[in-house]
Structures are given as structure tokens and as C-alpha cells.
Amino acid sequence: MRTSEKQCDEEMRNFKRRRVSLLLLLLGAFLAPAASGADKREIIRQARKAYYNLPSQGFDGFQVAVVPDWTVTLKDELKTDIPPDHPALKILNGIHFWLAWDQNGATKLSHQVDSTPVDEKSAEGLNQTVSGVEQVLSGFSQTIAPFLFSAPFPEAESAYDLEQLSDLYRISYKEGQFDIVTTMRKDFAVVEMKVKGPQFAASIKPQIKSSPKGFLLTGYEGDYQPASGDAYLVSAQIDYKEVEGLQLPGELRMEATAKGGTHKMDLHFTDFQVKKH
């Protein structure tokens, strides 16, 4: 009986040890370890250097003419082929847009209209068209700016949390009124950015391409929820053009989906005026 009791006690202790080991293993799978202060700063420094940076390439600012392909937009809206002599094309092609960025990525938009609207209804339609294009350009500029002018990460010496999640890093920090959570791969390519502020919450999933001088943002899928109003989805594709040795956006294809439907817009960038140091 004593031998049997000893064997039972030993088996019970082994069972408890195995159970504790199993619990630790399971907890390890769910609890993401936070990087130490020195380690996380080095990770962020390397991540910031991994992206193509216009100022470091001598960029001091630019202005570019933006030409919408109205045939694409009208075909999507009217659900029919658009002939070259369509009357709307003459009016729309008479609207000219310009986009300017300074050395920090701050945006300035301007436009010019060749003809004066004949009545109030025409003026209202023209204003809506101008506003729609400029909203697209403004949203695009705000999204791409961190990738081209600084980095889509906080400063290495600032306040943030960095967690290691298997083959990913997750960075959480505040920027003004915004709470930002960025997830990136171990090669520093961003896979998702979540931004939450007083006016909206957004999730952006970038498409990243390697280049000889660092990662370039070549597209993104965005899910936006305003504090009031309907949510909308945005899909963007960006083609770059080399201008005076700089990688600058050459074409932008946008698709926005909201409660009222889906809208497409193709924009071509031309007549670059670039300042360099």
C-alpha cells in the first residue's frame, strides 16, 4: 500500500508539473512580449530608415498639374461608353488642377476653370466636381505624406509601446489627438495602420514595394468611419515617375465605395516643377 501511495503521489506531482508547463506554453502564445527600451528604439530607427525619403534625396518641394481622365469617371457614373465628342467632356476638360507639396509634405491645391457656368445649376455641378477632385487629392496627400516625407512610425526617442507578435511588430502611440496602432513585418513593411481621433476612425492597409533607396507606397485599402455619417472604403493604386532623380507620383487610380455606390477616378500628374537643394 505504501509503495502504491508513493507512486500515486509521484504521478500527481508529475501531472501538476505538466499542467503548469502547458499553462505557461499557452500563455506564451497569447502574451506578446514588449521590447526593452534600447531594443525598441533601435527597431524604430531601422524601420524609419527602411523607407524612401524625399527630403533626404534633396527634395525641397514641387508643383504638378493634375489631369483627371474624365472618360473613366463618366463611364463609371453613366454605365455606358463615352465617345470623344461627349458634351460633358468639353466642360470637364476645361477644369485645370494643380497640386503642390513643400519640403515637409504640406499640401496646397489650386484650380482654374476655362468657362463661366451659364446658370446656378451648372455652377453647383461645377463646384461639386472641383470639390470632389480636391478631396481626392487632399486625402491622397495626407495618406502618402508619412511614407515619403518622414516615416509611418513615431520618432525613436518618443513615447510608444512596441510588441513582438511572432513574425510581426505592433507599435502603439499617440500623435496629437490621434491614437495610432501600426503593425509591420520584421522587414519593416507596414501591413496595417489604425488611426482613431475625435472626428473619425480609419484602418489603412498599405501596399509596399521595395526600391533601391527604400520602400515605396504603391497603393492602399482604406476603411473610414466618420464620427457622424456613413462609412466608406477607398482603394488606391499609385504609379511613380522618376523626375530629376526623384521618385514622384505619376498616376493615381482611386475607387471609393460608400452608401451611394462606387465612384472611380484616374488622375495623371504632368508638368512637374521640382525644387531641390
Buried (B, 14 or more C-beta within 10 A) or exposed (E): EEEEEEEEEEEEEEEEEEEEEEEEEEEEEEEBEEBEEEEBBEBBBEBBEBBBBBBEBBBEBBBBBBBBBBBBBBBBBEEEEBEEEBEBBEBBEEBEBBBBBBBEBEBEBEBEBEEEBEEEEEEEBBEEBBEBBBEBBEBBBEBBBBBBBBBBBBBBEEEBEBBBEEEBBBBBBEEEEBEBBBBBEEEBBBEBBBBBBEEBBBBBBBBBEEEEEBBBBBBBBBBBEEEEEEBBBBBBBBEBBEBEEBBBBBBBBBBBBBEEEEBBBBBBBEEBEBEBE
